[in-house]
Amino acid sequence: MTNDREQGFSRSKPVAPQRHLPTEVEYHRAFAGRRRRILRGLTVIVLLFGGLIGFANLALAGASFIDANVLGRSGFTPLVHAATSLALALLIPYSMLLQRVFYGLPAGSLHSVTGSFRFDMFGRSLVVLGPLVLIPMSLTSLFMPGDTVTWSNVDVVAFFITGMILTPLAAAGEEYGFRGLMFRIVGSWPLGDLSGAILGISLTAGLFSLFHGTSDPYLLTSYLVLFSSLAVITWRTGGLEVAVVIHGVYNVSGLVLATALHVDIGGALAGRSEIVGIPANLLPGLAVGTIAVLFVAATWKCGPMRTSRQQ
């Protein structure tokens, strides 16, 4: 990291004002007001999960129909993977719509406290932080047990294409839904900024970890550390760009390595609750946790990025 102006990670100055955005607030406090609106928040969270499940079921039904009736295939195919990824990607516009309808904020404000997506921060994060996630993911794959399958060359290429294009969008969809919309909802309930951040980080990380369907101590701990760290990074940087990069690299590298090593991805996903973790599963979470600590240290004096005063 060089200086605040170049990096944009630890800048203490508020960013440019955006119409309809609350002033001088941290990312997770965008919905905060005199009233806590807990019932409204719970309604939106239910709609968020309902949308996630609904999109996934519709996409899987369509993919399974094409696989069975057109391609003569079954199981976890590249088309099934593409469908599930697309369903998660739909959480991006869906979360923006829910924010607009229930809280009246413009769709772009879900990106960051600037009201727009910060491509400069995204690019720097990809270059600097991407390898820090890729390396522990690669090391973890060396110790992963599991059944193997034989993929055809067509399948490997198809998984690679859908992985490069749709998997990052799926990871972004999860970030916009949970570290974005849900973090803002829960973070608005307490009276203070710090208490809102603590509640938002812990609750979103806990629910999202349990949503992955495992009770294995290694896997569950890895998820809790990973998702808590992504929420902390979102809080300190004032937006989702860095979290999207980390989550995207995490998921893409996992898919590419799994296909390269002929892992039975469908079997692993279907039997996730039965998978026995190993200490190596903790490596990616540890790496992302270290990144989160560095961001907290870099913004310790100036605090998290905030929206600006209206001029």
C-alpha positions in Angstrom: 0.0 0.0 0.0 1.3 3.4 -0.9 -0.8 6.4 0.0 -4.5 6.9 0.8 -5.1 8.8 -2.4 -3.7 6.1 -4.6 -5.1 3.1 -2.8 -8.5 4.3 -1.7 -8.4 1.6 1.0 -7.8 3.7 4.1 -8.9 7.1 3.0 -10.2 9.2 5.9 -11.9 11.8 3.8 -15.6 11.2 2.9 -16.2 10.3 -0.7 -18.2 12.4 -3.2 -21.8 12.9 -2.2 -24.5 11.0 -3.9 -28.1 11.9 -4.2 -30.5 10.2 -1.8 -27.6 8.6 0.1 -27.4 9.2 3.9 -24.5 11.5 4.8 -21.5 10.6 6.9 -22.4 7.0 7.5 -20.5 3.8 7.2 -21.5 1.2 4.6 -23.5 -1.0 7.0 -25.4 2.0 8.4 -27.0 3.1 5.2 -30.5 1.9 6.4 -30.1 3.2 10.0 -32.5 5.8 11.2 -34.6 6.9 14.1 -36.7 3.7 13.8 -35.0 0.3 13.7 -37.6 -1.2 11.3 -36.8 -4.7 12.4 -39.9 -6.2 10.9 -39.2 -4.7 7.6 -35.6 -6.0 7.7 -36.8 -9.5 8.5 -39.2 -9.4 5.6 -36.5 -8.4 3.2 -34.2 -11.2 4.6 -37.0 -13.7 4.0 -37.4 -12.4 0.5 -33.7 -12.6 -0.1 -33.5 -16.2 0.9 -36.7 -16.9 -1.0 -35.3 -15.4 -4.1 -32.1 -17.4 -3.8 -34.0 -20.7 -3.4 -36.5 -19.7 -6.2 -33.8 -18.7 -8.7 -31.8 -21.9 -8.0 -34.8 -24.2 -8.4 -36.0 -22.6 -11.6 -32.5 -22.6 -13.1 -31.8 -26.2 -12.1 -35.2 -27.3 -13.4 -34.4 -25.8 -16.8 -30.9 -27.2 -16.9 -32.0 -30.7 -15.9 -34.8 -30.7 -18.5 -32.3 -29.8 -21.3 -29.7 -32.3 -20.0 -32.3 -35.1 -19.9 -34.4 -34.4 -23.0 -31.9 -32.8 -25.3 -28.4 -33.9 -24.3 -29.3 -37.2 -22.7 -27.3 -36.5 -19.6 -27.8 -36.5 -15.8 -25.9 -35.6 -12.7 -23.7 -32.6 -12.2 -23.0 -31.4 -15.7 -21.5 -28.1 -17.0 -25.0 -26.9 -17.8 -26.1 -27.6 -14.2 -23.1 -25.6 -12.9 -23.9 -22.8 -15.3 -27.5 -22.7 -14.1 -26.7 -22.6 -10.4 -24.1 -19.9 -11.1 -26.5 -17.8 -13.0 -29.1 -18.2 -10.3 -26.6 -16.8 -7.7 -25.6 -14.0 -10.1 -29.3 -12.9 -10.2 -28.9 -11.9 -6.5 -27.1 -8.8 -7.7 -30.1 -7.0 -9.4 -32.5 -8.7 -7.0 -30.7 -7.3 -3.9 -30.6 -3.8 -5.6 -34.3 -4.1 -6.3 -35.1 -5.0 -2.7 -33.0 -2.2 -1.4 -34.8 0.3 -3.7 -38.3 -0.9 -2.9 -38.0 -1.3 0.9 -35.4 1.4 1.8 -35.6 3.9 -1.1 -31.9 4.0 -1.9 -30.6 3.9 -5.4 -29.4 0.6 -6.8 -25.8 1.8 -7.2 -25.4 2.6 -3.5 -25.2 -1.1 -2.8 -21.8 -1.2 -4.5 -20.1 1.2 -2.1 -20.4 4.4 -0.1 -19.6 6.3 -3.3 -22.8 5.1 -4.9 -20.9 3.4 -7.7 -18.6 0.4 -8.3 -15.0 1.4 -7.7 -13.2 -0.4 -10.6 -9.8 1.0 -9.5 -10.1 -0.7 -6.1 -11.4 -3.8 -7.8 -8.4 -4.0 -10.2 -5.8 -3.3 -7.5 -7.3 -6.0 -5.2 -7.3 -8.5 -8.0 -3.6 -8.0 -8.7 -2.5 -7.7 -5.1 -4.9 -10.0 -3.1 -5.8 -12.5 -5.8 -2.5 -14.5 -5.4 -2.8 -14.4 -1.6 -6.1 -16.4 -2.0 -5.0 -18.6 -4.9 -1.9 -20.0 -3.2 -3.6 -21.4 -0.1 -6.5 -22.7 -2.2 -4.0 -24.6 -4.3 -2.2 -26.0 -1.2 -5.5 -27.1 0.3 -6.4 -29.1 -2.8 -3.3 -31.2 -2.4 -4.7 -32.7 0.8 -8.3 -33.0 -0.2 -9.6 -36.6 -0.1 -12.6 -37.6 -2.2 -14.0 -39.6 -5.1 -12.8 -38.9 -8.6 -14.6 -39.1 -11.9 -13.5 -39.1 -15.5 -14.4 -35.8 -17.3 -14.4 -35.7 -21.1 -12.4 -33.0 -22.8 -15.7 -31.3 -23.7 -16.8 -31.2 -20.1 -13.4 -29.8 -18.9 -13.5 -27.0 -21.5 -17.2 -26.3 -20.6 -16.5 -26.1 -16.9 -13.5 -23.9 -17.6 -15.6 -21.4 -19.7 -18.5 -21.3 -17.3 -16.1 -21.1 -14.4 -14.3 -18.1 -15.9 -17.5 -16.3 -16.9 -20.2 -17.2 -14.5 -18.5 -18.3 -11.3 -17.2 -14.8 -10.5 -20.7 -13.4 -11.1 -22.1 -16.1 -8.7 -19.6 -15.1 -6.0 -20.5 -11.5 -6.6 -24.2 -12.3 -6.2 -23.5 -13.9 -2.8 -21.6 -10.8 -1.7 -24.3 -8.4 -2.8 -27.0 -10.5 -1.1 -25.2 -11.2 2.2 -22.3 -8.8 2.7 -24.3 -6.1 0.9 -28.0 -6.2 1.6 -28.2 -8.4 4.6 -25.2 -6.8 6.3 -26.9 -3.4 5.9 -30.2 -4.6 7.3 -28.8 -6.2 10.4 -26.2 -3.5 10.8 -28.9 -0.9 11.0 -30.7 -2.4 14.0 -28.3 -1.5 16.9 -27.9 2.2 17.9 -24.2 2.5 17.4 -21.9 2.0 14.4 -19.6 -0.5 16.1 -22.4 -2.5 17.6 -24.1 -2.6 14.2 -20.9 -3.8 12.6 -20.4 -6.5 15.2 -24.0 -7.8 14.9 -24.0 -7.6 11.1 -20.7 -9.4 10.7 -21.5 -12.2 13.2 -25.1 -12.8 12.1 -24.5 -12.8 8.3 -21.4 -14.9 8.7 -23.2 -17.4 10.9 -26.2 -17.8 8.7 -24.3 -18.0 5.5 -21.9 -20.6 7.0 -24.8 -22.7 8.2 -26.4 -22.3 4.7 -23.5 -24.3 3.3 -24.8 -27.3 5.1 -21.9 -28.7 7.1 -21.3 -29.2 10.8 -17.8 -30.5 10.4 -15.6 -28.4 12.8 -12.8 -27.7 10.2 -15.2 -26.8 7.4 -17.5 -24.8 9.6 -14.6 -22.9 11.2 -13.2 -22.2 7.8 -16.5 -20.8 6.5 -17.0 -18.7 9.7 -13.6 -17.1 9.4 -13.9 -16.6 5.7 -17.3 -14.9 5.7 -16.6 -12.9 8.8 -13.4 -11.6 7.2 -15.3 -10.7 4.0 -17.8 -8.7 6.1 -15.0 -6.9 8.0 -13.3 -6.0 4.7 -16.6 -4.7 3.3 -17.1 -2.6 6.5 -13.6 -1.1 6.5 -13.4 -0.4 2.7 -16.9 0.9 2.5 -18.0 -1.4 -0.3 -18.1 -4.8 -1.9 -15.3 -4.6 -4.5 -12.6 -6.3 -2.5 -14.9 -8.9 -1.1 -16.1 -9.7 -4.6 -12.5 -10.2 -5.7 -11.5 -12.5 -2.9 -14.7 -14.6 -3.1 -14.4 -14.8 -6.9 -10.8 -16.0 -6.8 -11.7 -18.5 -4.0 -14.6 -20.0 -6.0 -12.9 -20.0 -9.4 -9.7 -21.5 -8.2 -11.7 -24.2 -6.3 -13.6 -25.1 -9.5 -10.6 -25.2 -11.8 -8.6 -27.3 -9.4 -11.5 -29.7 -8.8 -11.9 -30.3 -12.5 -8.2 -30.6 -13.1 -8.0 -33.2 -10.3 -11.1 -35.0 -11.6 -13.0 -34.4 -8.3 -16.6 -35.6 -8.2 -18.0 -32.1 -7.7 -21.6 -33.2 -7.8 -21.1 -35.9 -5.2 -19.2 -33.5 -3.0 -21.9 -30.8 -3.2 -24.7 -33.4 -2.6 -22.9 -34.9 0.3 -21.5 -31.8 1.8 -23.1 -32.6 5.2 -21.1 -35.9 5.3 -17.7 -34.5 4.3 -15.0 -34.8 7.0 -12.7 -31.8 7.0 -9.0 -31.7 7.6 -6.7 -29.0 9.1 -5.7 -28.0 5.5 -9.3 -26.6 5.1 -8.4 -23.8 7.4 -5.7 -22.4 5.2 -7.9 -20.2 2.8 -9.9 -18.8 5.8 -6.6 -18.0 7.6 -5.3 -16.2 4.5 -8.5 -14.1 4.1 -8.6 -13.5 7.9 -5.0 -12.1 7.7 -6.1 -9.8 4.8 -9.0 -8.5 6.9 -6.7 -7.8 9.9 -4.4 -5.8 7.5 -7.4 -3.7 6.4 -8.4 -3.0 9.9 -4.8 -2.0 10.8 -4.6 0.3 7.7 -7.9 2.0 8.6 -7.4 2.0 12.4 -6.8 5.8 12.8 -9.1 7.1 10.1 -11.9 4.6 10.5 -14.0 2.9 7.8 -14.9 4.8 4.7 -18.1 6.8 4.9 -20.5 8.6 2.6 -19.9 12.3 2.2 -21.6 15.4 3.6 -24.1 16.8 1.1 -22.8 20.0 -0.4 
